[in-house]
Amino acid sequence: MVLAPRTFAPYLDGMRVAYVQAKALAAAIYCLAALVLGGIPAAQAESDHAPVLVELFTSQGCYSCPPADRLLGQLAAEGNVVALAFHVTYWDRLGWPDPFGSEAGTKRQYRYGQNFRSGSVYTPQLVIDGLAHEVGSNESRVRAAIRAAQRHSHPAKPILKWLPDRSLQVTLPDAAEAAGATIWLAQYDRKQQTDILRGENGGKRLDYHQIVRDQRVLGVFDGKSQTFRTAVQPHGQAAWGVAVIVQQRGQQRVWGAALLDAPKPDA
C-alpha cells in the first residue's frame, strides 16, 4: 500500500482490523445456523446475488498496484461484481505518467477520502459499494468486504439494453428508498496492456482491466420506475463496455449497479 499525497489520516488501526474480523466471523456463524435450521431465508438468498460496485484506485506509477490490478481482473471475470478501475494522476511525478490517469478519477477518490472515517487515500485502494474500503491487493479482506456488501439491499439495480440505433436503454425499478440518488454512467475499456518504460514499475509489461475512460451523470433518480435512453460513443479500438450506477448523493451508498459489454459490430 502506498499512501497518496495529502493523505487525510492513517489507514487502519488494530481495533478496526479486529472489528472487521469479528463481523466476518459473525456473518459466517449466522449463515451456518440458517442452513442448519432449514435453509437461508429467501430475502437473504436473493441478496447474496446483489451486484456490488467495486472501484479500484490505481496507478501505473505505483509499485504495489500490480497485484491489485490482477485481482480486479479476476473479480470482473467472475461476474458477481460491477468492477471499475480509476487510474489516478498523483503518482505521475515519479517518472511514468499513467496513460489512463484522469483528474476525474483522482477527484473521485479524494471525495471518498472525505467520506471515510479514517480519511485515507492511497493506492491501491478498493472501495466497495461506496461505504467501505480495503487495500486492493488484500484478496481475503476484499472478498470478505464484498460478501458483507452483498447482504445489503440493492433495490435500484438498472437493467441495461442496447437498442438498434446503438443507444443504451436504462430501466430502473420502483425504489422509493433510493429517491434523490445520482444516476451515473462509466464507460470502460475491458482490458489494456502497457509496457512500462520508467518509474517504479519500469521494465514490466502489465495488464489492466475495466479501465474507466469516461464518466458522466445521467440524472437524478426519483424513486419511481422509469426507462430512458442515452447515446454512447465508442472510445478507441479496445473492447469496451458501460456501467450504470445509482448512488446516494455525496458519493456514498450504492443502491444498484449493472454493466453491459459493447454491442457486437454485426448486432
Residue pairs with C-beta under 8 A, 6 or more apart in sequence:
1 11
1 64
1 122
1 123
1 124
1 135
1 137
2 62
2 63
2 64
2 65
2 91
2 122
2 123
3 11
3 120
3 121
3 122
4 88
4 90
4 109
4 121
4 122
4 123
5 90
6 121
7 113
7 119
7 120
7 121
7 122
8 113
8 114
8 118
8 119
8 120
8 121
9 118
9 119
9 120
10 118
10 120
11 118
11 120
11 122
11 135
12 118
12 120
16 118
20 141
20 144
20 145
23 148
24 144
24 147
24 148
27 147
27 148
27 151
31 40
34 40
34 41
34 44
40 48
44 151
47 150
47 151
47 152
47 153
47 154
48 150
48 151
49 80
49 150
50 149
50 150
50 152
50 153
50 154
50 157
51 80
51 81
51 82
51 154
51 157
51 256
51 257
51 258
52 80
52 81
52 82
52 128
52 129
52 146
52 149
52 150
52 154
52 254
52 257
53 81
53 82
53 84
53 128
53 129
53 130
53 245
53 247
53 254
53 257
54 72
54 75
54 81
54 82
54 83
54 84
54 126
54 127
54 128
54 129
54 142
54 146
55 84
55 85
55 86
55 108
55 126
55 127
56 68
56 69
56 72
56 83
56 84
56 85
56 86
56 124
56 125
56 126
56 136
56 210
57 86
57 88
57 105
57 108
57 109
57 121
57 123
57 124
57 125
57 126
57 127
57 136
58 65
58 68
58 69
58 72
58 85
58 86
58 87
58 88
58 123
58 124
58 136
58 208
59 65
59 87
59 88
59 89
59 90
59 91
59 92
59 98
59 101
59 123
60 87
60 91
60 96
60 98
60 99
60 100
60 101
60 194
60 196
60 199
60 201
60 206
60 208
61 91
61 92
61 94
61 95
61 96
61 97
61 98
61 199
61 200
61 201
62 91
62 123
62 124
62 200
62 201
63 200
63 201
64 123
64 124
64 137
65 123
65 124
65 136
65 137
65 201
66 201
66 204
66 206
67 124
67 136
67 137
68 124
68 126
68 135
68 136
68 137
69 85
69 124
69 206
69 207
69 208
69 209
70 207
71 136
71 137
71 139
71 142
72 83
72 85
72 126
72 136
72 209
72 210
73 191
73 207
73 209
73 210
75 81
75 83
75 142
75 146
76 83
76 190
76 209
76 210
80 146
80 150
81 146
82 243
82 245
82 257
82 258
82 259
83 209
83 210
84 186
84 188
84 210
84 212
84 243
85 100
85 188
85 208
85 209
85 210
85 211
85 212
86 102
86 105
86 106
86 108
86 109
86 212
87 98
87 100
87 101
87 102
87 105
87 208
87 211
87 212
88 98
88 101
88 102
88 105
88 106
88 109
88 123
89 98
89 101
89 102
89 103
89 105
89 106
90 106
91 98
91 123
91 199
92 98
92 101
94 199
94 200
95 198
95 199
95 200
95 202
96 196
96 197
96 198
96 199
96 200
96 201
96 202
99 194
100 192
100 208
100 211
100 213
102 212
102 213
104 215
105 212
108 215
108 251
109 121
109 125
110 121
111 251
112 121
112 125
112 127
112 130
112 133
112 251
113 119
113 120
113 121
115 130
115 250
115 251
115 252
116 133
120 133
122 135
123 136
124 135
124 136
124 137
125 133
125 134
125 135
125 136
126 133
126 134
126 135
126 136
126 142
127 133
128 134
128 142
128 145
128 146
128 148
128 149
129 149
129 152
129 253
129 254
130 247
130 248
130 251
130 252
130 253
130 254
131 149
131 252
131 253
131 254
132 145
132 148
132 149
134 141
134 142
134 145
135 141
135 142
136 142
153 177
154 254
154 255
154 256
154 257
155 173
155 175
155 177
155 178
155 255
155 256
156 172
156 173
156 175
156 178
156 181
156 221
156 246
156 255
156 256
157 173
157 246
157 256
157 257
157 258
158 170
158 171
158 172
158 183
158 244
158 245
158 246
158 256
158 257
158 258
159 170
159 171
159 172
159 258
160 168
160 169
160 170
160 171
160 242
160 244
160 258
160 259
160 260
161 168
161 169
161 171
161 260
162 168
162 169
162 260
162 263
162 267
163 169
163 229
166 232
166 263
167 229
167 230
167 231
167 232
168 185
168 229
168 230
168 231
168 232
168 242
168 244
168 260
169 227
169 228
169 229
170 183
170 218
170 227
170 228
170 229
170 230
170 244
171 225
171 226
171 227
172 183
172 221
172 225
172 226
172 227
172 246
172 256
173 225
174 223
174 224
174 225
175 221
175 223
175 246
175 255
175 256
176 223
176 224
177 223
177 255
178 221
178 223
178 246
178 248
178 255
178 256
179 221
179 222
179 223
179 224
180 220
180 221
180 222
180 223
180 248
180 249
181 220
181 221
181 246
181 247
181 248
181 249
181 255
182 217
182 219
182 220
182 221
182 246
182 247
182 248
182 249
183 217
183 218
183 219
183 220
183 221
183 244
183 245
183 246
184 215
184 216
184 217
184 218
184 244
184 245
184 247
185 215
185 216
185 217
185 218
185 230
185 232
185 242
185 243
185 244
185 245
186 212
186 214
186 215
186 242
186 243
186 245
187 212
187 213
187 214
187 215
187 232
187 235
187 240
187 241
187 242
188 210
188 211
188 212
188 213
188 240
188 241
188 242
188 243
189 210
189 211
189 213
189 235
189 236
189 238
189 239
189 240
190 209
190 210
190 238
190 239
190 240
190 241
190 261
191 207
191 208
191 209
191 238
191 239
192 207
192 208
192 211
192 238
193 205
193 206
193 207
193 208
194 205
194 206
194 208
195 204
195 205
196 202
196 203
196 204
196 205
196 206
197 203
213 235
213 236
213 240
214 235
218 228
218 230
218 244
219 228
221 246
221 255
232 242
234 240
234 262
239 261
239 262
240 261
240 262
241 259
241 260
241 261
241 262
242 259
242 260
242 262
243 257
243 258
243 259
243 260
244 257
244 258
244 259
245 254
245 256
245 257
246 254
246 255
246 256
246 257
247 253
247 254
247 255
248 254
248 255
